[in-house]
Amino acid sequence: MKLHLRNITYLYRITKTFKMKYLLICLSLALTCFACNADTATSSATENDASTEEFTPAQIAAQTKAYEDMMDAHDRVMPRMGQIAQMQKSIQDATDLDPAIAEKLKEADKKLENAYDGMMEWMRDLKSMDDLREMGDQDKIMTYVNGELAKMNMIEEKLDDGMQNAQELLGIKIEADHGHDHSGHDHDHDHDH
């Protein structure tokens, strides 16, 4: 029976590792596509095209500022998505080793998964500034952008809560992201510069 359980655990870990790699690849592709779209939206927001003719310069400036603030919030949270995968791996390893806290670890894992799913949904549903301006209504644009900023702040809160909960259960601290991803890489170097 022990051999059978070990095989199942081993297969689960392989599947989980494959899922994480697949998840990171999809995340990278989504981020690349989103970044390209954001650059297009930002540059087109500054152009004087047909969609901006309905708005005053002050309205266009307010729209652009609000959209940039929203994207700044996104840019603050997005790099931390890699930490979710790292923490989920730690959770899985600890769950296998310590069944006493397995249920609490599963709850922490669920919080992290919710933050990740929230980010993916937010990016998928985000409208470009051009699409918003086609509505032709300043109040609707500002309401939408401010609503999306609030959603991003909520995603950040979920991420913070899930990470803190997992860290407390595991007794670990995740290092700040230094511009590169450690998931799937075995290498040692000092981050204390």
N, C-alpha and C positions, 0 to 999 in steps of 0.2 A: 504494500500500500504506500509506503514512504517513497519508493521509487516512482510510482505512478504520480504522486503529488509533486515530486521534484520535476518530473517531466512536464506536468501541467504548468507549474511555476516558471520553468525555463521557457516554455512556449509562450506564456503570457508576457514575459519580459522581452522576448524577441519581438513579439507583436507590438508591444508598447514602444520599444525602441524604434521599430519601423514606422509606427504611427507618428512618433515625435519627429523623425527625420522628414517624413512626408508633410507633416504639419509645418515644419520650419521651411521647407521648400515652397509650400503654398503661401505661407506668410511672406516670404521673400518676394515671390512673384506678385502677390497682391500689393505689397508695399511699393514695388517698382512701378506697377501700373498706376497706383494711387498717386505716387510722387509725380509721375508724368502728367497725370490729369490735373494735379494741384498746380504744377508749373503753368500749364495751359490756362487754367482758370485764373490764376494770378496775373499772367501777362495779358490775357484778354480783358480782364477787369480794368486795366489801365488804358486800353485802347478806346477810342471814341467811335464805337460801332453803333449799329442801329439799335441794339438793345439798351444802350445807355442814353439815347436821345430823349427818353421820357423822364429822365431824372435830372435834377439840378446838380451842379458840381459838389455842393455840400452833401447831398444825399449819396452820391457816388462815393465820396470820401468816407462817409459813415458806413456804408455797405462794405467797402473794401477793408476798413479798419476792423469792423466786427468779424468779417470772414477771416482776416489774418489772425485775430485773437483766438478764434475757434481753432484754426490750424496750428497755432502755437501750442494750444492745449493738447491737440492730437500729437504733435511732435514731441511733447514732453512725456507722453504716456507710451507711444509706440515702441521706443527702444526697450522698454521694460517687458515687452511681450516675450522676449527670449528668456527672461527670468522665470516666467511661468513654467516653461518646459523644464528648466533646470530644477525648480522647486518640486514640480510634479514627479520627476524622477526620484528626488530625495524622499518624497512622500511614499512612493511605491516601494522603494527599498526598505524604508522604516516599517511600513505596513507588513511586509514579509517577515521582518525580524522581530517586531514587537506587537503581537496581536492585542495586547492590553490597551493600546491607544489607537488601534486600527479604525474604529468608528469615528473618532475625532479627526483622525488624519483624512478619512474619506470626506468628511464635512469640509475640511480645509481645501481639499482637492476640488470639491464641487464649487467652492467660492472662486477659486482660481480659474476654473473652467468657465464659470459665468462671466468673469471679467474678460477672458479671452473671446468668448462668443459675443459679448457685447461690443467689443472693438471690431470684430469682423463684420457684424451686422451694421454697425455705425458706418464703417467704410463703404460697405456695399450700397447702403441707402443714401449716402451723402449726395446732395445735388450740387452741381457746379454753379458758380456765380452767374454764368450766362443763362442757365436754366432758370435760376431764380429771377433774374431781371426780365425774362420773358413774361413773367406774371404781371409786370408793370405796376406793382403796388409796393411802395416803400415799407408800409407797416407789416405786410406779409413777409417780406424779405427779412426784415429785422427780427420779427417774431421767430421765423424759421432758424436763422443763424444763432440767435440767443438760445433757442431751444436745443439746438445741436451742441452748443457749448455746454449747456447744463447736462446733457447726456454724457458728454466726454468727461466732465467733472465727476459724474456719478460712476463712470467706468473706473476712473482713477481711484475713487474711494473704495470701490469693490476690490480693486487690485491691491491697494494698501492694506485693507482689512484681511484679505486672503493671505497675503504674504506675511503679515504680522502674526496671524493665527498659526500658520504653518511653521514659521520660525520659532515661535514659542513652544510649540509641540515638539519640534525637532531639536530645539536648543542650538540652532545655528543662525548665522548671519550671512545673507547673500551680499557679496561685494557689489559696489556700485558699478554700473556698466561703464567700461572704459573704451567704448567705441568698437568693441569686437565681441563676438559671440563665442562662448566656451562650450556650448552643447555639442556633444559628440567628439570632442577633442581632448586627448590626453597630453597635456604639456604643462610644464611648470615654469612660471616666471613670477617675479616679485612685482606686485602692484603698488607698493609703497614708494612712491617717487618723491 
